[in-house]
Each structure stands twice: as structure tokens, then as C-alpha cells.
Amino acid sequence: MFNKKAVVLALGLIGSIAATPSYAVTQLGFILDRSGSIGSSNWTTIVNGLSSAVNSLIPIDSSYELSVVSFANGASVDVNHVLIDSAATRTAVASAIAGIVFTGGGTDMAAGFSTMQSTLSASTQAISFSYVNLATDGVPNDQNAATAARNSLIAAGVDNLSIEAIGGGVNAAYLQGSICYPQACDTTSPYAFPTQGFYIAVPDAAGYAAAIGNKIQVVTGVPEPGSLALAGLALTGLLGIRRRAKQD
């Protein structure tokens, strides 16, 4: 199992970047349910939400590798273990996510897990931590197959598997008890990441779009740009007070 000291993330249509860094990389894998129950309009909200979060929150210092897989009747690789090494690369990945086409169909969650496993396993980076996030609004076509594929993904080296459950059509007990990893699944903020997988229930696609940014912040420990700006203002104000105190 990987060294869990570093807590970092990773996203496919762009193609992989073959590089051999001298430091360890965190994998971030996002699995998206694009089955028929999601609907085209909700799908647009979901991919735009993930795209925006990635483009504003993922560091560009080559410490994260991103993969995105979506599934319906089968699964596709939409972002293929791309090392985020520049703002241009991150923007290209975000654009690829926003451009994932909705197809509708069944809920082949097993294919989603299996495809993510092969995508992450193809990385050429030195991986320190591997995180996978599942977003779904339903139940898998074959629950036993989905569980087996999830187990295989974890056996291949995934350190944490967390979930957004969208709407009321999910089997929460199954997702929390058989998919979330490590157990026991944490359902209450603040989450015990990375020692437990965590589960967030959201009412709709807009709820997912709002939650995914918060989840990325939990996993990476990176505050959103607005928080950084506020912190900078606070520091500036504190320095000003200290200068005035010295002058007095």
C-alpha cells in the first residue's frame, strides 16, 4: 500500500503525459454516472461543476495526476491520467471534462470501477496516494459485479474511495457499506480523511456541483482562491497594525 503521508488528487480524453518526476504524485480519479436517470441537463451541471472545481483548485506543481471515467451501458476514459504540471494543462483537462457527452443508458458501475482501475494502473508516475471519487444517482445493474470490481480497484492500490450520492434513487446502505473505503464510511463533516472513505448525500446535480469543490479541498487541503485572498487581506491588515504599533 502507498505511503499515506501525502494527501493529494488526479483526471482522460487528453492522453497521458509520460514523465518521471523525482517526487511522489497523488492520483485523483473521478467516476461519473451518466446513465439515463441523470438526464442531459443535469449532466451538463455535473460536468461543468467538476470542470470548474478542477480548474480552480488543483495545484499546477506536478503533484497531482487526474483521471476521469464515465459510465452508462459501459464505461469510457474521458481524462487519461494527466499530470497537472501547468495552468494550460489544467485548463485543457477542465475543458475535456466539460465536453464529456451525455449518452444515457444503464448503470454499469462495475465497468466504471474496472475502467478506472486500468486507467490508474497505466500511470508512469511514482504514486504516493491514490484517491477515487464516485458520483451516482442510482443502483448498479449488477450489484455483485460492482462490488467485485470495487474490490479489485482497491486491491490494485486505491487508498480511499469516497462518494457523492445524487438524489433519492440510490441505495445508501449499499454505497456506504460495500463501496466506500476504508470502512467504516464517514457520513459526517468534518470527515476523517484519509483514514476513512466518506459519503456525501446531495439532493440534485446542482448539489453535486457545489459539493465536489468542497470534497477536492478536503482531499488536497488546498483552500479555494477566495479564501486565499481573504487570508492575504487579513495578513496585510495584521502587518499594518504591527507597523503602526511600532511607530507609536
Stockholm file with secondary structure:
# STOCKHOLM 1.0

chainA/1-248         MFNKKAVVLALGLIGSIAATPSYAVTQLGFILDRSGSIGSSNWTTIVNGLSSAVNSLIPIDSSYELSVVSFANGASVDVNHVLIDSAATRTAVASAIAGIVFTGGGTDMAAGFSTMQSTLSASTQAISFSYVNLATDGVPNDQNAATAARNSLIAAGVDNLSIEAIGGGVNAAYLQGSICYPQACDTTSPYAFPTQGFYIAVPDAAGYAAAIGNKIQVVTGVPEPGSLALAGLALTGLLGIRRRAKQD
#=GR chainA/1-248 SS CCCCSSCCCCCCTTCCCCCCCSSCEEEEEEEEECCTTTCHHHHHHHHHHHHHHHHHHSCSSSCEEEEEEEESSSEEEEEEEEECCSHHHHHHHHHHHHTCCCCCCCCCHHHHHHHHHHHHHTCCSCEEEEEEEEEESSCCSSHHHHHHHHHHHHHTTCCEEEEEEESSCSCHHHIIIIISBSSSCBCSSSCCTTTSCBEEEESSHHHHHHHHHHHHHHHHCCCCHHHHHHHHHHHHHHHHHHHHHHHC
#=GC SS_cons         CCCCSSCCCCCCTTCCCCCCCSSCEEEEEEEEECCTTTCHHHHHHHHHHHHHHHHHHSCSSSCEEEEEEEESSSEEEEEEEEECCSHHHHHHHHHHHHTCCCCCCCCCHHHHHHHHHHHHHTCCSCEEEEEEEEEESSCCSSHHHHHHHHHHHHHTTCCEEEEEEESSCSCHHHIIIIISBSSSCBCSSSCCTTTSCBEEEESSHHHHHHHHHHHHHHHHCCCCHHHHHHHHHHHHHHHHHHHHHHHC
//
